[in-house]
Amino acid sequence: MIQVTARLPDTLGAELDAAAQQLNRCRADIIRQAIEYYLDDIEDLRCGVAALKDPADPVLDWAEVRDALLAADEALRVEGFRVEGTRRAPQVRSPAGGGGDRPALRHPSCRLRPQG
C-alpha cells in the first residue's frame, strides 16, 4: 500500500473531520473511499465519451426514448410496482403475493418497489 500526503484547505479539513466523526471512521477511510468514488466516476465519464465518439453507436431521438420509458413505467405501475428515484443501483421487487423478483431497469436513477 502506498502513502500519499496532501494539503487541504481548513474548511475541507473541518468537513472531513466532521464526516469522520459522524461515521465513526478515520480520515484515511473517508479519503480512500472518496478517491475510489471519484475514480469510478472518471471511468464512467471515459466510457460515456467513448460511446459518444463511436460512429457505430446510433443516435436516439429523445422524444421516442422518453415515450418508451414513460410507457414502461406505466406498465409497471399497472402491475403494482412503484417507481422511486435513487442514486444507487435499481432494485425491482414483486408486488405482495407476486411470483419473484423482476429484472432491474438499467437506469441508475430508478428503483421499483411494490406499492403499498
C-alpha contacts under 8 A as a table, 3 or more apart, distances in Angstrom:
res1	aa1	res2	aa2	distance
8	L	12	L	6.17
8	L	13	G	5.93
9	P	12	L	5.34
9	P	13	G	6.21
10	D	13	G	5.01
10	D	14	A	6.14
11	T	14	A	5.10
11	T	15	E	6.29
12	L	15	E	5.02
12	L	16	L	6.08
13	G	16	L	4.95
13	G	17	D	6.14
14	A	17	D	5.08
14	A	18	A	6.14
15	E	18	A	5.04
15	E	19	A	6.11
16	L	19	A	5.16
16	L	20	A	6.09
16	L	27	R	6.71
16	L	30	I	7.50
17	D	20	A	5.06
17	D	21	Q	6.11
17	D	27	R	6.75
18	A	21	Q	5.17
18	A	22	Q	6.04
19	A	22	Q	5.05
19	A	23	L	6.00
19	A	30	I	7.77
20	A	23	L	5.24
20	A	24	N	5.67
20	A	25	R	4.91
20	A	26	C	5.54
20	A	27	R	5.78
20	A	30	I	6.62
21	Q	24	N	4.89
21	Q	25	R	6.49
21	Q	26	C	7.73
22	Q	25	R	7.91
25	R	29	D	6.41
25	R	30	I	7.14
26	C	29	D	5.47
26	C	30	I	6.71
27	R	30	I	5.22
27	R	31	I	6.15
28	A	31	I	5.11
28	A	32	R	5.90
29	D	32	R	5.11
29	D	33	Q	6.12
30	I	33	Q	5.29
30	I	34	A	6.11
31	I	34	A	5.04
31	I	35	I	6.17
32	R	35	I	5.23
32	R	36	E	6.27
33	Q	36	E	5.01
33	Q	37	Y	6.20
34	A	37	Y	5.17
34	A	38	Y	6.11
35	I	38	Y	4.98
35	I	39	L	6.08
36	E	39	L	5.22
36	E	40	D	6.19
37	Y	40	D	5.10
37	Y	41	D	6.20
38	Y	41	D	5.07
38	Y	42	I	6.22
39	L	42	I	5.00
39	L	43	E	6.20
40	D	43	E	5.11
40	D	44	D	6.22
41	D	44	D	5.01
41	D	45	L	6.18
42	I	45	L	5.05
42	I	46	R	6.11
43	E	46	R	4.97
43	E	47	C	6.20
44	D	47	C	5.19
44	D	48	G	6.15
45	L	48	G	4.96
45	L	49	V	6.11
46	R	49	V	5.22
46	R	50	A	6.16
47	C	50	A	5.04
47	C	51	A	6.18
48	G	51	A	5.10
48	G	52	L	6.24
49	V	52	L	5.01
49	V	53	K	6.22
50	A	53	K	5.14
50	A	54	D	6.19
51	A	54	D	5.10
51	A	57	D	6.70
52	L	55	P	7.88
52	L	57	D	7.36
54	D	57	D	5.46
55	P	58	P	7.56
60	L	64	E	7.68
60	L	65	V	7.12
61	D	64	E	5.47
61	D	65	V	6.39
62	W	65	V	5.14
62	W	66	R	5.95
63	A	66	R	5.15
63	A	67	D	6.08
64	E	67	D	5.20
64	E	68	A	6.17
65	V	68	A	5.13
65	V	69	L	6.17
66	R	69	L	5.18
66	R	70	L	6.09
67	D	70	L	5.15
67	D	71	A	6.07
68	A	71	A	5.11
68	A	72	A	6.17
69	L	72	A	5.04
69	L	73	D	6.15
70	L	73	D	5.05
70	L	74	E	6.15
71	A	74	E	5.09
71	A	75	A	6.14
72	A	75	A	5.09
72	A	76	L	6.30
73	D	76	L	5.20
73	D	77	R	6.22
73	D	83	V	7.25
74	E	77	R	5.00
74	E	78	V	6.19
75	A	78	V	5.16
75	A	79	E	6.48
76	L	79	E	5.02
76	L	80	G	6.49
76	L	81	F	5.41
76	L	82	R	7.55
77	R	80	G	5.05
77	R	81	F	4.74
77	R	82	R	5.88
77	R	83	V	7.65
78	V	81	F	7.26
79	E	95	P	7.82
80	G	95	P	5.69
80	G	114	P	6.01
80	G	115	Q	5.82
81	F	93	R	7.68
81	F	94	S	7.23
81	F	95	P	6.28
81	F	112	L	6.07
81	F	113	R	5.46
81	F	114	P	4.42
81	F	115	Q	5.39
82	R	112	L	5.30
82	R	113	R	5.02
82	R	114	P	5.56
82	R	115	Q	5.18
83	V	110	C	6.42
83	V	111	R	5.68
83	V	112	L	4.49
83	V	113	R	6.50
84	E	110	C	5.81
84	E	111	R	5.04
84	E	112	L	5.99
84	E	113	R	7.44
85	G	109	S	5.31
85	G	110	C	4.96
85	G	111	R	6.06
86	T	89	A	7.77
86	T	90	P	7.66
86	T	108	P	7.27
86	T	109	S	4.95
86	T	110	C	5.90
86	T	111	R	6.33
87	R	108	P	6.18
87	R	109	S	5.33
87	R	110	C	7.91
88	R	108	P	6.23
88	R	109	S	7.08
89	A	108	P	5.48
89	A	109	S	7.70
89	A	110	C	7.91
89	A	111	R	7.43
90	P	104	A	5.79
90	P	105	L	6.53
90	P	106	R	7.26
90	P	107	H	7.30
90	P	108	P	6.14
90	P	109	S	7.33
90	P	110	C	5.67
90	P	111	R	4.31
90	P	112	L	6.90
91	Q	104	A	5.58
91	Q	105	L	8.00
91	Q	111	R	5.30
91	Q	112	L	5.90
91	Q	113	R	7.28
92	V	101	D	6.23
92	V	102	R	5.59
92	V	103	P	6.50
92	V	104	A	5.32
92	V	105	L	7.87
92	V	111	R	6.52
92	V	112	L	4.73
92	V	113	R	5.78
93	R	100	G	7.47
93	R	101	D	5.01
93	R	102	R	6.39
93	R	112	L	6.63
93	R	113	R	5.24
93	R	114	P	6.00
94	S	97	G	7.69
94	S	98	G	5.20
94	S	99	G	6.68
94	S	100	G	5.79
94	S	101	D	5.15
94	S	102	R	6.60
94	S	113	R	7.32
94	S	114	P	5.97
95	P	98	G	5.16
95	P	113	R	7.55
95	P	114	P	4.43
95	P	115	Q	6.77
96	A	114	P	6.87
104	A	111	R	7.92
104	A	112	L	7.94
105	L	110	C	7.26
105	L	111	R	7.87
107	H	110	C	5.84
108	P	111	R	7.92
